[in-house]
Amino acid sequence: MTMKPTPIGRDRDHLIDETNRLQRERAELSVTGPTLARLRCDLRYHQAMTQLLVLTDTWDDDARVIVNGRRLMHQFFADHYQHELEQLEEMA
């Protein structure tokens, strides 16, 4: 009997692929990319990581604290980059 991935499993797999792709893109843009492109990529990365951590099952209280802390950190950075992008777009 083969197991089909659950909708959450598919979403999680997609988010893992997306965060890996965005990490590579962030590395490339950090060297040569324009500021707006870097900020947009950073924003998408932190949003994807936040979503991924929401879907992460924790196995005990310690893991829950770690996962929630990381989720909050990525949410903070997503909010930060969103604010920076809005300010730059207003100035343009």
N, C-alpha and C positions, 0 to 999 in steps of 0.2 A: 504494500500500500504506500503510495507516494503522498507526501503531505504538500498541500497547496499553501502558499504563503497567505497569511491573513491580510486584510486591508491595512492594518497597522504595520504589519511586517513589510509590505510593499512600500508604504509611505516611508518607513524607517530606512529601508534599503535605498530608496530614491534620495532621501536626505543625506545619507552617508556618501553616496556618489556625488551629490551636489556640493557638499562641504569639501570633499577631496578636490574636486575640480576648482572650486573657488580658492582653496589654499594655494594651488599651483598658480592660478591667475593673480592672486595677491602678491605672490613672490615675484612674478614677472613685472607687474605694475610698480612694485616698490622701487625697482631699479630705474625704469625708464618711463613709466606711465604719467600721464597728466593727472593733476590733483583731483579733478572731479571723477575721473574714471577710477582712481584708487579709492576714493571715498565711497563711491557707489558699490564697488566690489566688496569693500570692508563691511558696508551695511548689509549687503546680501548674505555675506558669510555669517555674520553674527545673528541675523534673523534665522538663517537655516540651522545654525547650532542651537539657538533657543528652541526652535520647533523640534529638533532631534532630541534634546534633553527632556522635553515635555513627554515624548513617547518612550523614554527610557524607563524600564522597569527596575526598581531597586529591590535588593534582596534582604536588606536589613536597615536599621535606623541610621547607622553610620554611612552607608551608601546613599541613603536618601538625603542626608545632610550635604554630602559631597555633590551629588547631582543637582540639588536645589541651589547650592552656592554657585556652581558653574553656570546654571541656567540664568541666575540673577546677574552674574558677571557679563554674560553674552547679551542679555537684555539691556544692561546698562550701556555697553558699547554700541549696540544697535541704536538706542535712543540718542547717544552722543553723536554718532555719525549722521543720523537723520537730522539732528539739529544743525550740525555743521553744513550739510548739504543745503538745507533750507536757507541758511544765512548766505552762502555763496551764490545760490540761485537768485536771491533777492537783490544781491549786489550787481548781478550781471544784467 
